[in-house]
Amino acid sequence: MCASRKNELRALELITTPMKFNGQTLFPLRLVGQMKGVRADFLSYRIDDDGIRAKAEALGGDVLIAPHRLKHPLRYVRFVAKTVRENDYDVVHCHGNSCTLAIDLLAARLGGAKVRIAHSHNSRCKYAALHHLLRPLFNGLYTHAMACGEEAGRWLFGRRPFTVVRNAVDTRSFAFDAEVRETLRREFNCENRTVLGCVANFTPAKNHAFLLEVFAEVSRRSPDYLLVLVGDGPLRAEIEEKARALGVSERVRFLGTRTDVPRLLQMMDAMLLPSLHEGFPTVALEWQCAGLPVLMSDAITPDCAFVRSAQFLPLNAESWVSAVLDLPAADRAAASRTGMEAVSRAGYDLVSAARELEADYRRLAGG
């Protein structure tokens, strides 16, 4: 570590997807925001949301935009290597979900980074052939391995050792608030309805098409349900059209990207996440802290469930329809307290997780 910076540690958080309100971007933003002795810069090839840029810049570091890492890999490698060399980072933390991280790790190595962390945020990837092709190079380039969960770690690192770094949340920000619930339910005109929710970007892995099919059948059996979808993404228009085709568009609210998710959760009655695959869904922790029953696909790691109201279901529509229609009434205040306590007890409190990661940074950097 550079002695001239005294006790401050410099880190580069290298994000291999566009920066937006998704797990891979929010993870380093949340944790860095709680670190006392780390100055972090953020690097990606694109920013899809100005709110994310503002959040990153508010932490005191720089936000750097590189050439597209897969379309222009040589330019990307030169840019990242130059950035690492000029800033003399103690740690370069590369966030991704496949062995294409070899590109980023190579750039960091060429820039002189001695600590090159590969961090797995999922248990599957889009470029399977390239993932397998680059594995030997990837294995030789990272110095330390991290993952959001056991399944994600095994996916990227195989039998090699890795450290699980918890996808933590600010538990208190999701505490149930009865007054907010009443206000929002009046605002959304849903006082006498059961409100189902999902907070997820519209990508294939999140399986919104299946969710709509389940909701259409629920609505056929009972008119008292409303579905609220929070998020954006490439499949949003397609899902909106599917809602119209299924005849449920008047009962589905598309809210887009929101910065007030903790507040929105107060008006919900249950949350659904029928993902095809996940690394470790932070949203599931948030929902449990808000005291909400949670239905998830059995493709999601059971490690993210800390309360009894969290259920894992096969991706069979009838199973989901039955589970929705059989949801028991909950004491939200009590369930929220139980959820927050359980999540914190399991080590997923944001302050604790940030303290642990900062300690890891310092240990790896030799400080």
Salt bridges, closest charged atoms under 4 A:
GLU13 OE1 - HIS93 ND1 3.59
GLU13 OE1 - HIS95 NE2 2.69
ASP41 OD2 - ARG10 NH2 2.90
ASP41 OD1 - ARG39 NH1 3.13
ASP48 OD1 - ARG46 NE 2.74
GLU57 OE2 - ARG53 NH1 3.71
ASP62 OD2 - ARG39 NH2 3.99
GLU86 OE2 - LYS82 NZ 2.71
ASP90 OD2 - ARG5 NH2 2.48
ASP104 OD2 - ARG69 NH2 2.61
GLU150 OE1 - ARG154 NH1 3.93
ASP170 OD1 - ARG172 NE 3.86
GLU213 OE2 - LYS242 NZ 3.25
GLU217 OE2 - ARG220 NH2 2.69
GLU217 OE2 - ARG221 NE 2.82
ASP232 OD2 - ARG236 NH1 3.66
GLU240 OE2 - ARG236 NE 3.02
GLU241 OE1 - ARG244 NH2 2.96
ASP260 OD2 - ARG258 NH2 2.91
ASP269 OD1 - ARG181 NH2 2.69
ASP269 OD2 - ARG185 NH1 3.15
GLU278 OE2 - LYS206 NZ 2.67
GLU286 OE2 - ARG30 NH2 2.93
GLU318 OE1 - ARG221 NH2 2.80
GLU356 OE1 - ARG166 NH1 3.20
GLU358 OE2 - ARG362 NH2 3.58
ASP360 OD1 - ARG363 NH2 3.36
